[in-house]
Amino acid sequence: MVMGMQGAALLAAVVFASVLVGLAAGGNFYEECDATWEPQNCWAYDDGNRLSLALVSSSSGSMIRSKKQFVYGTVSTMIQLVPGDSAGTVTTYYTSSLGDNHDEIDFEFLGNVTGQPYTIHTNVYAAGVGNKEMQFKPWFDPTTDYHNYTISWAPCMIVWYIDGVPIRAFRNYAASHGHGVAFPTTQPLYAYSSIWAAEDWATQGGRVKADWSKAPFVASYHGIDLDVCECYGGGCVAGCAAGLGDAAPRYCSLSTTQVGKMQWVQSNYRIYDYCADPKRWINGQKSVECDLAQY
């Protein structure tokens, strides 16, 4: 990899920044997260309220993970994505359990060449099975300022928000009406953020590769809010569901205004929906939840 002078100077700044290695030093990222992959490419500043993750080569990105495990709640952060030519890169904010048969709720941001929009990729896994992708192009420039990305996870529904606008909902039909649609309810999750290279598929189906002369590619984060029910397995899973109590209706439905905003986003900015992709159908049939109300 060849690193440009500007990129080298930026990476050198890591030496003078506070590298996030899990030490509580005040500030949200210090208190809430550990660096779990390539900590030398991850640094916190502004008393831990801000964080940067750098991708410096095809095999050297970075990842942070929340110290808390949890079942249900909302997780949110502000992200300013990699500016300029970000082709071949993936920046993420997601929740996931551990192990092969994992549960996961995704925000992934697929880079593009200069002047072309990012792809905002969402997905949900239950017991290791995903294939429920929905993708959007942003209605704003996600590289010039910070924008809020929030995942709301409740026993009844998952909702993805950008700047408070719901862009997607996925309702729990696992037990109702015999539909048997897998939904994450049994495994505690962590919250993650990362940046990594995915040149084989991220940009225009892998046709456009990363320009490593522009490395490091840096994504910046501002604040992290984990409004969750802490849980590390066992009886707390059911306890977290019961603990929602009177707040459950707030997590289980969207207002008329919210539904209108989500429909506007999906009508104008959705670019892929697994329900509308015949290649994802089984024996010519859509997945059962595709014909059920999601909000």
C-alpha positions as a Markdown table, in Angstrom:
| # | Residue | x | y | z |
|---|---|---|---|---|
| 1 | Met | 0.0 | 0.0 | 0.0 |
| 2 | Val | 1.2 | 3.5 | -0.9 |
| 3 | Met | 0.2 | 6.2 | 1.6 |
| 4 | Gly | 0.0 | 9.8 | 0.5 |
| 5 | Met | 1.6 | 12.6 | 2.4 |
| 6 | Gln | -1.7 | 13.9 | 3.8 |
| 7 | Gly | -2.7 | 10.4 | 4.8 |
| 8 | Ala | 0.6 | 9.8 | 6.5 |
| 9 | Ala | 0.3 | 13.0 | 8.5 |
| 10 | Leu | -3.2 | 12.0 | 9.6 |
| 11 | Leu | -2.1 | 8.6 | 10.7 |
| 12 | Ala | 0.8 | 10.0 | 12.6 |
| 13 | Ala | -1.6 | 12.1 | 14.6 |
| 14 | Val | -2.7 | 8.8 | 16.2 |
| 15 | Val | 0.5 | 8.8 | 18.1 |
| 16 | Phe | -0.4 | 12.1 | 19.8 |
| 17 | Ala | -4.1 | 11.1 | 20.4 |
| 18 | Ser | -5.6 | 9.0 | 23.1 |
| 19 | Val | -5.9 | 5.5 | 21.7 |
| 20 | Leu | -9.0 | 3.7 | 23.0 |
| 21 | Val | -7.9 | 0.6 | 24.7 |
| 22 | Gly | -10.7 | 0.1 | 27.2 |
| 23 | Leu | -9.4 | 2.3 | 30.0 |
| 24 | Ala | -12.0 | 4.4 | 31.7 |
| 25 | Ala | -10.8 | 8.0 | 31.4 |
| 26 | Gly | -14.0 | 10.0 | 31.3 |
| 27 | Gly | -16.2 | 10.6 | 28.2 |
| 28 | Asn | -18.6 | 8.3 | 26.5 |
| 29 | Phe | -16.3 | 6.2 | 24.4 |
| 30 | Tyr | -13.8 | 5.7 | 27.1 |
| 31 | Glu | -16.5 | 4.7 | 29.5 |
| 32 | Glu | -18.7 | 2.6 | 27.2 |
| 33 | Cys | -16.4 | 0.9 | 24.7 |
| 34 | Asp | -13.3 | -1.2 | 24.2 |
| 35 | Ala | -11.2 | -1.4 | 21.0 |
| 36 | Thr | -11.4 | -5.1 | 19.9 |
| 37 | Trp | -9.5 | -5.0 | 16.6 |
| 38 | Glu | -6.5 | -3.0 | 15.6 |
| 39 | Pro | -6.6 | -0.5 | 18.4 |
| 40 | Gln | -3.7 | 1.5 | 16.9 |
| 41 | Asn | -6.1 | 2.6 | 14.2 |
| 42 | Cys | -8.7 | 3.9 | 16.8 |
| 43 | Trp | -8.4 | 7.0 | 18.8 |
| 44 | Ala | -10.6 | 9.0 | 21.1 |
| 45 | Tyr | -10.4 | 12.7 | 21.9 |
| 46 | Asp | -12.5 | 15.6 | 23.3 |
| 47 | Asp | -12.4 | 13.9 | 26.7 |
| 48 | Gly | -13.6 | 10.7 | 25.0 |
| 49 | Asn | -16.7 | 12.3 | 23.5 |
| 50 | Arg | -15.4 | 11.9 | 19.9 |
| 51 | Leu | -13.8 | 8.9 | 18.2 |
| 52 | Ser | -12.1 | 8.2 | 14.9 |
| 53 | Leu | -11.6 | 4.8 | 13.2 |
| 54 | Ala | -9.1 | 4.5 | 10.4 |
| 55 | Leu | -8.7 | 2.0 | 7.6 |
| 56 | Val | -5.0 | 2.0 | 6.6 |
| 57 | Ser | -4.8 | -1.1 | 4.4 |
| 58 | Ser | -6.9 | -4.0 | 3.0 |
| 59 | Ser | -6.2 | -5.9 | 6.2 |
| 60 | Ser | -5.9 | -3.2 | 8.8 |
| 61 | Gly | -9.1 | -1.4 | 9.9 |
| 62 | Ser | -10.5 | -1.0 | 13.4 |
| 63 | Met | -13.4 | -2.0 | 15.6 |
| 64 | Ile | -14.9 | -0.9 | 18.9 |
| 65 | Arg | -17.4 | -2.8 | 21.0 |
| 66 | Ser | -19.6 | -1.8 | 23.9 |
| 67 | Lys | -18.6 | -3.0 | 27.3 |
| 68 | Lys | -22.3 | -3.7 | 28.0 |
| 69 | Gln | -24.3 | -6.6 | 26.7 |
| 70 | Phe | -28.0 | -6.0 | 26.5 |
| 71 | Val | -31.4 | -7.2 | 25.5 |
| 72 | Tyr | -33.7 | -4.6 | 24.0 |
| 73 | Gly | -33.4 | -0.8 | 24.0 |
| 74 | Thr | -32.0 | 1.8 | 21.7 |
| 75 | Val | -28.4 | 2.4 | 20.7 |
| 76 | Ser | -27.4 | 5.6 | 18.8 |
| 77 | Thr | -24.3 | 7.5 | 17.7 |
| 78 | Met | -23.4 | 10.4 | 15.4 |
| 79 | Ile | -21.2 | 9.5 | 12.4 |
| 80 | Gln | -19.4 | 11.5 | 9.8 |
| 81 | Leu | -18.5 | 9.1 | 7.1 |
| 82 | Val | -15.2 | 8.9 | 5.1 |
| 83 | Pro | -15.1 | 11.9 | 2.7 |
| 84 | Gly | -14.0 | 11.9 | -0.9 |
| 85 | Asp | -13.2 | 8.7 | -2.6 |
| 86 | Ser | -14.4 | 6.0 | -0.2 |
| 87 | Ala | -14.7 | 3.2 | -2.7 |
| 88 | Gly | -14.1 | -0.3 | -1.3 |
| 89 | Thr | -14.6 | 0.8 | 2.3 |
| 90 | Val | -17.4 | -0.2 | 4.7 |
| 91 | Thr | -18.1 | 1.8 | 7.9 |
| 92 | Thr | -20.5 | 0.2 | 10.3 |
| 93 | Tyr | -22.7 | 0.7 | 13.4 |
| 94 | Tyr | -24.5 | -2.4 | 14.5 |
| 95 | Thr | -25.5 | -4.8 | 17.3 |
| 96 | Ser | -24.6 | -8.4 | 17.4 |
| 97 | Ser | -24.3 | -11.4 | 19.7 |
| 98 | Leu | -21.4 | -13.8 | 19.8 |
| 99 | Gly | -21.0 | -17.1 | 18.1 |
| 100 | Asp | -22.0 | -18.7 | 14.7 |
| 101 | Asn | -25.7 | -18.7 | 15.3 |
| 102 | His | -25.7 | -15.1 | 16.1 |
| 103 | Asp | -28.3 | -12.3 | 16.2 |
| 104 | Glu | -27.4 | -9.0 | 14.5 |
| 105 | Ile | -29.0 | -5.7 | 13.5 |
| 106 | Asp | -27.0 | -3.7 | 11.0 |
| 107 | Phe | -26.3 | -0.3 | 9.7 |
| 108 | Glu | -23.5 | -0.6 | 7.1 |
| 109 | Phe | -22.3 | 2.3 | 5.0 |
| 110 | Leu | -20.8 | 1.3 | 1.7 |
| 111 | Gly | -18.3 | 3.8 | 0.2 |
| 112 | Asn | -18.2 | 5.1 | -3.4 |
| 113 | Val | -16.1 | 7.1 | -5.8 |
| 114 | Thr | -16.0 | 10.8 | -5.3 |
| 115 | Gly | -19.3 | 12.4 | -6.3 |
| 116 | Gln | -21.3 | 9.2 | -6.1 |
| 117 | Pro | -23.6 | 8.5 | -3.1 |
| 118 | Tyr | -22.9 | 6.1 | -0.3 |
| 119 | Thr | -25.2 | 3.1 | 0.0 |
| 120 | Ile | -26.9 | 2.7 | 3.4 |
| 121 | His | -27.2 | -1.0 | 4.0 |
| 122 | Thr | -29.5 | -2.5 | 6.7 |
| 123 | Asn | -30.1 | -6.1 | 7.6 |
| 124 | Val | -31.3 | -8.3 | 10.5 |
| 125 | Tyr | -30.0 | -11.8 | 11.5 |
| 126 | Ala | -31.7 | -14.3 | 13.8 |
| 127 | Ala | -29.9 | -17.5 | 14.8 |
| 128 | Gly | -27.3 | -16.9 | 12.1 |
| 129 | Val | -29.8 | -16.3 | 9.3 |
| 130 | Gly | -29.9 | -12.9 | 7.6 |
| 131 | Asn | -30.8 | -12.3 | 3.9 |
| 132 | Lys | -33.2 | -9.5 | 4.8 |
| 133 | Glu | -31.3 | -6.6 | 3.3 |
| 134 | Met | -32.8 | -3.2 | 2.5 |
| 135 | Gln | -30.6 | -0.5 | 1.1 |
| 136 | Phe | -31.0 | 3.3 | 0.7 |
| 137 | Lys | -29.1 | 6.2 | -0.8 |
| 138 | Pro | -28.9 | 9.2 | 1.6 |
| 139 | Trp | -30.9 | 12.3 | 1.0 |
| 140 | Phe | -28.0 | 14.3 | 2.5 |
| 141 | Asp | -24.2 | 14.3 | 2.3 |
| 142 | Pro | -23.1 | 12.0 | 5.2 |
| 143 | Thr | -19.5 | 13.1 | 4.9 |
| 144 | Thr | -19.7 | 16.9 | 5.6 |
| 145 | Asp | -21.3 | 16.7 | 9.0 |
| 146 | Tyr | -22.4 | 14.3 | 11.7 |
| 147 | His | -25.7 | 12.5 | 11.4 |
| 148 | Asn | -27.5 | 10.4 | 14.0 |
| 149 | Tyr | -28.0 | 6.7 | 13.4 |
| 150 | Thr | -30.2 | 4.8 | 15.9 |
| 151 | Ile | -31.3 | 1.2 | 16.2 |
| 152 | Ser | -34.4 | 0.6 | 18.3 |
| 153 | Trp | -34.8 | -3.1 | 19.4 |
| 154 | Ala | -37.9 | -4.3 | 21.3 |
| 155 | Pro | -39.6 | -7.8 | 21.5 |
| 156 | Cys | -42.2 | -6.6 | 19.0 |
| 157 | Met | -40.3 | -4.6 | 16.5 |
| 158 | Ile | -36.9 | -3.3 | 15.2 |
| 159 | Val | -36.7 | 0.2 | 13.8 |
| 160 | Trp | -33.7 | 1.9 | 12.1 |
| 161 | Tyr | -33.6 | 5.7 | 12.3 |
| 162 | Ile | -31.5 | 8.4 | 10.7 |
| 163 | Asp | -31.7 | 11.9 | 12.3 |
| 164 | Gly | -34.9 | 10.8 | 14.0 |
| 165 | Val | -36.5 | 9.7 | 10.8 |
| 166 | Pro | -37.5 | 6.0 | 10.7 |
| 167 | Ile | -36.3 | 4.4 | 7.4 |
| 168 | Arg | -37.2 | 0.8 | 8.1 |
| 169 | Ala | -39.2 | -1.3 | 10.5 |
| 170 | Phe | -39.1 | -5.1 | 11.0 |
| 171 | Arg | -41.9 | -6.6 | 13.1 |
| 172 | Asn | -41.7 | -9.7 | 15.2 |
| 173 | Tyr | -43.9 | -12.4 | 13.6 |
| 174 | Ala | -41.9 | -15.3 | 15.0 |
| 175 | Ala | -44.8 | -16.7 | 17.2 |
| 176 | Ser | -47.9 | -15.0 | 15.9 |
| 177 | His | -50.3 | -16.6 | 13.4 |
| 178 | Gly | -48.0 | -19.5 | 12.8 |
| 179 | His | -45.7 | -17.4 | 10.5 |
| 180 | Gly | -42.5 | -18.5 | 12.2 |
| 181 | Val | -40.4 | -15.6 | 10.9 |
| 182 | Ala | -37.1 | -15.6 | 12.8 |
| 183 | Phe | -36.6 | -12.6 | 15.1 |
| 184 | Pro | -33.8 | -11.8 | 17.6 |
| 185 | Thr | -35.2 | -12.3 | 21.1 |
| 186 | Thr | -33.0 | -14.8 | 22.9 |
| 187 | Gln | -29.4 | -13.6 | 22.8 |
| 188 | Pro | -27.8 | -10.6 | 24.5 |
| 189 | Leu | -26.1 | -8.2 | 22.0 |
| 190 | Tyr | -23.2 | -5.8 | 22.0 |
| 191 | Ala | -23.0 | -2.6 | 20.1 |
| 192 | Tyr | -20.2 | -2.3 | 17.5 |
| 193 | Ser | -18.6 | 0.3 | 15.2 |
| 194 | Ser | -16.0 | -0.6 | 12.7 |
| 195 | Ile | -14.3 | 0.3 | 9.4 |
| 196 | Trp | -12.9 | -2.3 | 7.1 |
| 197 | Ala | -12.1 | -3.1 | 3.4 |
| 198 | Ala | -14.7 | -5.0 | 1.3 |
| 199 | Glu | -13.3 | -4.4 | -2.2 |
| 200 | Asp | -14.8 | -7.6 | -3.6 |
| 201 | Trp | -18.4 | -6.3 | -3.2 |
| 202 | Ala | -18.9 | -3.0 | -1.4 |
| 203 | Thr | -18.7 | -0.5 | -4.4 |
| 204 | Gln | -20.7 | -1.2 | -7.6 |
| 205 | Gly | -20.6 | -4.9 | -7.0 |
| 206 | Gly | -16.9 | -5.0 | -6.5 |
| 207 | Arg | -16.1 | -3.4 | -9.9 |
| 208 | Val | -14.5 | -0.4 | -8.2 |
| 209 | Lys | -11.6 | -1.0 | -5.8 |
| 210 | Ala | -10.1 | 1.2 | -3.0 |
| 211 | Asp | -7.5 | 3.7 | -4.0 |
| 212 | Trp | -4.9 | 3.0 | -1.3 |
| 213 | Ser | -2.9 | 6.1 | -2.2 |
| 214 | Lys | -5.7 | 8.0 | -0.3 |
| 215 | Ala | -5.4 | 5.9 | 2.8 |
| 216 | Pro | -6.0 | 6.2 | 5.7 |
| 217 | Phe | -9.7 | 6.4 | 5.3 |
| 218 | Val | -11.2 | 7.8 | 8.5 |
| 219 | Ala | -14.7 | 7.7 | 9.9 |
| 220 | Ser | -15.5 | 10.0 | 12.8 |
| 221 | Tyr | -18.0 | 9.4 | 15.7 |
| 222 | His | -19.5 | 11.8 | 18.2 |
| 223 | Gly | -21.1 | 10.4 | 21.3 |
| 224 | Ile | -22.7 | 7.1 | 22.0 |
| 225 | Asp | -26.0 | 6.6 | 23.7 |
| 226 | Leu | -26.9 | 3.1 | 25.0 |
| 227 | Asp | -30.4 | 3.2 | 26.5 |
| 228 | Val | -30.6 | -0.5 | 27.0 |
| 229 | Cys | -31.4 | -3.3 | 29.5 |
| 230 | Glu | -28.1 | -4.8 | 30.5 |
| 231 | Cys | -28.1 | -8.5 | 30.2 |
| 232 | Tyr | -25.4 | -11.2 | 30.2 |
| 233 | Gly | -27.5 | -14.3 | 29.6 |
| 234 | Gly | -29.8 | -16.4 | 31.7 |
| 235 | Gly | -33.0 | -15.1 | 33.3 |
| 236 | Cys | -32.3 | -11.5 | 32.4 |
| 237 | Val | -33.5 | -12.1 | 28.8 |
| 238 | Ala | -37.1 | -12.6 | 30.0 |
| 239 | Gly | -36.6 | -9.9 | 32.6 |
| 240 | Cys | -35.6 | -7.3 | 30.1 |
| 241 | Ala | -38.8 | -8.0 | 28.0 |
| 242 | Ala | -41.0 | -7.8 | 31.1 |
| 243 | Gly | -39.1 | -4.7 | 32.2 |
| 244 | Leu | -40.4 | -2.7 | 29.2 |
| 245 | Gly | -43.8 | -2.6 | 31.0 |
| 246 | Asp | -45.9 | 0.5 | 30.2 |
| 247 | Ala | -43.2 | 1.7 | 27.7 |
| 248 | Ala | -43.8 | -1.3 | 25.4 |
| 249 | Pro | -46.4 | 0.5 | 23.2 |
| 250 | Arg | -43.8 | 3.2 | 22.5 |
| 251 | Tyr | -41.5 | 0.7 | 21.0 |
| 252 | Cys | -44.2 | -1.4 | 19.2 |
| 253 | Ser | -45.7 | 1.2 | 16.9 |
| 254 | Leu | -44.9 | 4.2 | 14.9 |
| 255 | Ser | -47.0 | 7.4 | 14.8 |
| 256 | Thr | -48.9 | 8.5 | 11.7 |
| 257 | Thr | -46.3 | 11.2 | 11.2 |
| 258 | Gln | -43.4 | 8.7 | 11.5 |
| 259 | Val | -45.1 | 6.3 | 9.1 |
| 260 | Gly | -45.4 | 9.1 | 6.6 |
| 261 | Lys | -41.8 | 10.0 | 6.9 |
| 262 | Met | -40.7 | 6.4 | 6.5 |
| 263 | Gln | -42.9 | 5.9 | 3.4 |
| 264 | Trp | -41.3 | 9.1 | 1.9 |
| 265 | Val | -37.8 | 7.7 | 2.5 |
| 266 | Gln | -38.7 | 4.3 | 1.1 |
| 267 | Ser | -40.5 | 5.8 | -2.0 |
| 268 | Asn | -37.7 | 8.2 | -2.9 |
| 269 | Tyr | -34.4 | 6.7 | -1.6 |
| 270 | Arg | -34.7 | 3.0 | -1.2 |
| 271 | Ile | -32.6 | 1.3 | -3.9 |
| 272 | Tyr | -32.9 | -2.4 | -2.8 |
| 273 | Asp | -35.5 | -4.5 | -1.0 |
| 274 | Tyr | -35.0 | -8.3 | -0.5 |
| 275 | Cys | -38.7 | -8.7 | -0.7 |
| 276 | Ala | -38.7 | -7.4 | -4.3 |
| 277 | Asp | -35.8 | -9.5 | -5.5 |
| 278 | Pro | -36.9 | -12.7 | -7.2 |
| 279 | Lys | -33.5 | -14.2 | -6.7 |
| 280 | Arg | -34.2 | -14.2 | -2.9 |
| 281 | Trp | -37.6 | -15.9 | -3.3 |
| 282 | Ile | -38.0 | -19.6 | -2.5 |
| 283 | Asn | -39.9 | -21.7 | -5.0 |
| 284 | Gly | -41.2 | -18.4 | -6.5 |
| 285 | Gln | -42.5 | -17.2 | -3.2 |
| 286 | Lys | -41.5 | -14.2 | -1.2 |
| 287 | Ser | -40.5 | -14.6 | 2.4 |
| 288 | Val | -43.7 | -14.7 | 4.4 |
| 289 | Glu | -43.1 | -11.4 | 6.3 |
| 290 | Cys | -42.9 | -9.5 | 3.0 |
| 291 | Asp | -46.7 | -9.6 | 2.8 |
| 292 | Leu | -47.2 | -8.7 | 6.4 |
| 293 | Ala | -47.4 | -5.2 | 7.9 |
| 294 | Gln | -44.1 | -4.0 | 9.4 |
| 295 | Tyr | -45.2 | -1.0 | 11.3 |
